[in-house]
Amino acid sequence: MKLYQVRKGQFVYYNNELHRVYGVKPMFKQSVHLIRLRDLTQHLTTAASVEKYKPKERDSFIFNHRVYTLRNDRQAEPGDFILIHNPMPDSLDTYSLNEIEVVETADKKGVITSNSQGIKHNEYLLMVPGRASDSNPIEYQDIERAAAENMQDTDLDQLPHPINGLLPSIGDIYLKKDQDELFEAMVVAIKGQTVYLGGGLEVSQEELMNPDKWEFLYNLLDK
């Protein structure tokens, strides 16, 4: 992309992953400032390194380690996340394209978010938790490339689809939730469907991605 085509709020792919543009500063060499949606980390790059994507209904993606599917078949309720894909702010509102907000109150006209933004129902897509069976996963531009990078010991034609979100990778720290004592473990190896954790523990990907059993905390390499 050319720098003049990059706008604040756009969804873009950078390094194969979905990001949101939070700023464009032409005076800097790395002029495009991004937030990676899956973990909300910040990244700097150039316009030539990103590719624009316009989110739509039934797209699913990872936001802050949780998977959501975009829908417009019902109105948002208090506590829901919304993606503002069609912003039409009044003079006193400050929200912009593709901002993600939490709904505080809702009525027939629209919603009020936790940031005190008044948003009409036709301005947003509802972020429904989980990956719907008819959804279009968009967290990666190339899912096979992402899976190959995360699971180098697995043949490409046997790659599993992410179950509830991002595939586990080396250095991920998980908290075990279905026991009385807190227990954290790091992913030390991955082979096929089996994930090897520190301490000699082996679990399946399906179990590790179950939010009732394990919670992703952070990746050691990001610290």
Beta strands, then each sheet from edge to edge (+ up, - down):
strand 1: 11-14
strand 2: 17-24
strand 3: 32-36
strand 4: 42-45
strand 5: 51-53
strand 6: 59-63
strand 7: 66-71
strand 8: 81-84
strand 9: 100-106
strand 10: 110-113
strand 11: 118-120
strand 12: 124-129
strand 13: 136-137
strand 14: 172-176
strand 15: 183-191
strand 16: 194-197
strand 17: 201-204
strand 18: 214-219
sheet 1: 4+ 3- 2+ 1- 5+
sheet 2: 11+ 10- 9+ 8- 12+ 7- 6+ 13+
sheet 3: 17+ 16- 15+ 14- 18+
end
